[in-house]
Amino acid sequence: MFLAGGSESSRHAAGRLSDPGRTDHEVLILDPEAQAQFAAEITESLQRTPRELPSKYFYDALGTALFEAICQLPWYRITRSESALLARHASDILEPFHGPLDLAELGCGSGTKLFTLLQHASARASRIQLIDLSRAALEMARTQVAPLAADVIALAGSYEEGLSRVPLHRNGHPLLMLFLGSNIGNFDRAAALALLIRIRDTLEPGDALLLGADLTKPSHELLLAYDDPLQVTAAFNRNVLRRINDELGGSFDLDGFAHRACWNSREQRMEMHLVSTRRQEVRVAATDLVLELEAGESIWTESSYKYEPGEILAAGTAAGFAHGDQWIDDRARFALTRFAV
Ligand code: AVI
């Protein structure tokens, strides 16, 4: 099964991705209208007060590569800390599952975490479903996990689109869904709960969710993680403007925007902004949008909410999960929680 539309992003990946040795691994493009949606969403969000850009649009091929680089920065500890927890507790995490197991990962990125979990538990999956907006990420993930599963399905789409497809591609075994990397942190608390409920509704008795969430920590550590001295995060942030220029005919001058990261203690979240360094006009040809930006005016591009361990457990209970088991890295302040269904 293969769905492709005429948009620039779906043309990008039209056809089966090359994998000469196997024919049972495929990429399904869930939203052939993605490019039209990109144009509509950024046009709407750029006209809000304050102006915003949805953080999900960071992740084209270059944005994915920049995010992979961020994960290697000494100041951004989420990925290393989570991978260490996955490696150390792999067998405990998979302990409730006996016999064949299906896995699905929402926002799989390069697939390294899933690979780490299976490899350290010496486990092999019956079927793996990978869900990510980025085709570049899916390609990396598919290659990485292919040796550890009888069959891999890559779903190119949003979390919502992916979740609606997961039940259709189950293999008849218990399913462990992974939602890692503190991707939950990019949703406000109400939206995070709604997403957990949506995940719970997708799962069946005997299944489980493994959730990775970053914990609150001293603000100076967070500021370094989101405003690193090598300016990789600044490039990642500005890349969304480059993407609008390339894909939608935008006229953003990348030098005219400064990267700003700040800790919002009331909301317990890191925020990233792009701040206009001068009065300027920007146009987006695809939607005839004209923006007049004042000097110092900000475009809010991302929130990364931080949690306390008990809050994560409470959110799981509120979403209807049976109970949660947690593994915590106390030094980097990161938690993995397995919720049973
Ligand atoms: C993907 N997401 C969980 C990352 C975060 O920490 O919010 C994205 C990121 N933004 C800046 N650095 C990394």
Residues whose N, C-alpha, C, O or C-beta is under 5 A from the ligand:
A	BS01	AVI	I70 G181 S182 N183 A225 S303 S304
